Amino acid sequence: MSVVTKMPLRLTPQDIDTFIDFLDDGFCICEMLTDGAGRPTDYRFLQMNARFEEMTGLHGAKGRTALEMVPDLEPFWIETYGRIALNGESRRFQQGSLAMGRYFDVYAAPMEPRGRFAIQFRDITETKRIEAEREAALTEAQQLLTELNHRVMNSLSTISAIISMESRARADGEGREALSRIRSRVQAVASLYGRLNASGSIDSVCSRDYLEQIVAGLAQSIGSEPIKLEARISPVRLSTRIAVPLGLIVNELVTNSLKYAFPEGHGTVVVTLAPVDAENWRLEVRDDGRGLDPTQRPESGIGQKLVQAFATQLGGTPRIESGPKGTEVTLIFRN
């Protein structure tokens, strides 16, 4: 049986130079300099590859110290490399140097004899600059969108107030009723922007907060009449693309029930939002009123057309079931 004897790998300085020059990253071997108490004070560059100068901008560094090359070098570098060289701590980190005007991704490890260490690094200044510009642009866009949401909410509130004034100036009848329904639609959209501003979000809203606010506003509009409104809303984040048509559908369906389902003036309307599966959700608006009677609803066509149009935006089709014990409208959509 043959025996394989493992011999230690011995590299000449020329071999090391050849090896490290193959690296795409900057590379150097240094020795830590200390004071009489053994505290790190500086470090000397002993060996480096061709990429070292390109990555650092330091020319002729071999044999010279870091502070000779960069007099204003931050203490962080000496302290960090001191722990690596003297305590045997390998470390990977990213750090910028104002004195060098660069940002580095660094891996440093101790070497023998004690006090020496190797640094493999890459100049990521451009990457960090792009990241900073992207973050700044994103922050600015978020601020602009937040301001836009706030202005839209204020504009909708103003429009709602004007419609309310026009409605009060008219006598009871078809015109006043039509204005009231228009106002409720404007308020449904205003509720979305109100929730966006309240939550600090710019593009999504909690379904429970948003839809419960719409239902609460409709409940307030009927005053003390004995019609009960219930909201059973499962919480989920809704993008504004989903939330706007969904809120308008709820507004239309609940308004229809309040207006037509209860000729006796009492009953219950329940709004439910619940998950069907991981991607799909079910909206259900149900009342226990007298059921649909098209002959007595000459004005309901506009509301039904709006519901159909908003449902189409959500990629669904409302299903209506109605009878003497009430009406139920169901819509399944993908969130």
N, C-alpha and C positions, 0 to 999 in steps of 0.2 A: 504494500500500500504506500502510495506516495504521500509525502508530507509537504504541505504548502506553508512556507515560512513567510509571514507578513513582515515586510521591511518598512520602516517609516519612510514616508515620502519626503525626499529632500529636493528642494528647489533652489536653484541659484538665483541671485538678484536679477539676472537677465531673464530667467524663466518667469519670475514674478512679474517683471515689466511686460513681458509678452502676454501673460495671462490677463493682467488687469486692463491692458489696452483693448482686449476683446469686449470688455463690458460696454454696454450702451449708456450706463449711468456714470456719473462722476465717482471717483474712488481715490482715497488717500489713506496713507498710514501715518499716524502722528504719535508723538510722545508728550505726556503731560509734564509740565513744569510746576514745581511747588516751592513754597517758601520754607523757612526753617522749621515751621510747625507742621509741615506736611500738607498745607492747604494749597489747592490748585490755584495758580496765578496766570497761567498762559499755556499754550501748547505749540509744539513745533511740527512743521510739516516735514516728513522724512521721505515720502515717496508718493507719487500720484500718477494717474493715467492722463492720456491726452484730453479726455472729456472734462477733466478737473477745471482747466482754465476756461473752457466754454461755459461750464455750469456756474462757476463762481465769478468770473471776470478777473481773477487774480493771476497775474503773470509773474513767473520767477519766484514761486513760493517755496521751492525746495530748500530746506535748511533754515528757513526763516520762520518766525513765530506768527501766530494769528494776530496779535496786537501790533506787531511790526507792519503787517500787511493792511490791517483794518484797525487803526488806533481807537475808533469809537465803537468797536464791537461790543455788543450787549453782554453783560455778565452771564446771561442765561447759557450761552454756549460753553463758556469755561466751566461753569458749575455743573452743567449736565454731562459734559465729556469727562469732567473730573470724577464723577460718580461711576461712570462706565470704566474708565481706565484704572482707578484705584480700588473700587469695590467689586469689580467684576460683573457689572450690570449691563446686559445687552438691552437695547431700547430702540423702538421704532416710533417716530413722531413726525409731525409737520410743524414748521415754525418759520416765521418771517424775520428778516433782519433789516431794520430801517437803515443801519449803517451801510449795508451792502446793497440795499435797494432790491432785494430778492426774497423769494419765498421758497423753502426747500421741503422736500419729502426725504426723510433721513432714516437710515438704519445704521446704528453704531454698535460695535462689539469689542470687548477687551481682547488683547493679544499678549503673548509672552515676548519679552519679559514684562513683569508688572510695570504699569505706567504707560504702556503702549496700547493703542486702540486703532481700529480700522473704521472708516466711514464710507458707506456707499450711499449716494444721494442723487437726487434729481431736482433740477430747477423747475418749479411748478408756478412760477410767477405769473405767466400768461394765463394758465388755467384758473388761478385764484382771481386774476383781474376779470376774466370772463364771468366767473361765478358771482363776483361782487356786482358787476354791471347787471347781470340777470336778476340778482336779488333786489337791486335798487329799482330796476324796471318793474319787477313784480310788485314791490311795495307801492310804487307810484300808481300802478294800474289798480291795485286794491283800494288805494285812497280815492282815486278818481271814481271808481265804481261805487264805493261807499257814499261819496258825495252825490253821485247820480241817483242812487237809490233814495237818498234823503230828499233830493229835489223832486223826484217823481212822486214820493209819498205826499209831500207838501202840495204838489200840484193837484194830485187826485183828491186830497182833502178839500182844497179850494173849490174844485169842480163839484164835489159832492155838496158842499155848502151852498153853492149857487143853485144847483138843481133843487135842493131843499127849499130855498127861498122862492124859487119859481113855483114849486108845488104848493107851498102855503098860500101863494097869491092867487091860486086858482080855486074855483068852486069844486066841491066833490063831484067826481065823475070820471070818465074815461081818461081825460088828459092828466088829471092829478094822479090817477093810479099808474099811468104809464111812466110819469116822471119818478114816482116812488120806486118803480121796478128798475129804472135806469140807475137811480141813486144807489140801490142795493148792489147792483153789478159793479159800479165804481168802487163802492166800499169794500167789496170782496177782494178786488185787486189791491186797494190801499192797505188792506190787512196784511197781505203778503209783504209789502215793503216795510210796513210797521214792524213785522216780526224779524225781517232781515236786519233792520236797524237795531232792534232790541237785543238780538242775539250776537251782533258783531259779525255775522256772516255776510258774504257778498253774493253768494250764488246758490245757497241751499237753505232750507228751513225745516224745522221739526214738524212733522205732520200733525202731531197732537196739539201743539201750541197754535198752529196756523188754523186748522179746521175748527178747533174748539172756539177760537176767537170769532170765526165767521158765524158759527151756530149761535154763540152768545149774542152777537149783534142782531141776528134775526129774532132771537127770543126777546131781546129788549124792545124790538120794534112792535111786538104784539102786546106789550104792556102786561096788564094783569089778567088778560083773557085766559080761561082755563084750558089752554093747549100746552102740553108738556113737550119740550124738546130735549132729547138725550143725544149725547155724543159719545160713542164708544170707539175711540180712535187708538189704534196701536201706533206706537212711536216709530218713525223711520225718517231718515233724511230725504227730503224731496228737493230735487233741483228746481230752479225757477221755471224751467221748461215744462216740468210736470205739474208744479204747484199752481201755476196760473190757471190752466184749463180745469184742473181738478177742483180748485176753490170755486170757480164760476159754475161748474156742474152742481156742486153742493148747494150753492146759492139758489140756482134755478129750481132744483128739485124740491128743496125745503120750502121755497117761496110758493111754488105751485101747490104743495100740500096745505100750507097755511091758508092759501086763498080759496081752494076749491074742495078740499077733502072733508071739511067739518062744517056743514051748514048749521049744525046745532051749537057750534061754538066751543066744543071741547073734544079732546082726543090727544093722541101721542104721535110724535114724529121721531124716529130713531135713525141716526146717521152712524154707520159702522164702516171702519176701514181696518182690514185684517189681511195678513199674508195668505196667499194660496200655496206658494212654494218659495224656493229661494229667490226667484226673480219676479214673480207675478203677485199682484195685489188685487183685492176685491173691495170695491166701494159699493155700499148698499144704503139706499135711503128708503125707509119703510114707514108707512102711516097706517093707522087703524080706522081710517075714514070710510066714506061711502063708496070708494072706488071710482074709476074713470067713467065719465059720462060726456062723450064728445059733444052731444047736442047742447049741453049746458056750459060748454067751455069754448066759446067762440074766439077768445083771445089767447088760448093756450098754444096755438100753433107756433108763435114766435119763440116761446120758451122751449118747446120741444125741438125746434130747429137749432136753437143755440146749444142745447144739450148734445144733440147729434154732432154738431160741428166741433164742439170741444172734445167729445169722445173720440172723434176721428183724429184729432191732434195727439191723443194718447194711444192711438193704435187699437182702439177697442170699439165695440158696438153695444150700446145699452140694451139690456133685456128688461122688458116691462111685463109684470104680472099683476093683474088687477081683478078685484071682485068685490062683492058686498062687504067683505071684512077688511078691505083696505087695498093699498097699492104698494108694490115693491119694485124698485128700479135697481138693477144690478149692473155694474160695469167692472170687467176684469181688464187690467192694464199692466204693462211691464214698467217697473221703476228703473 
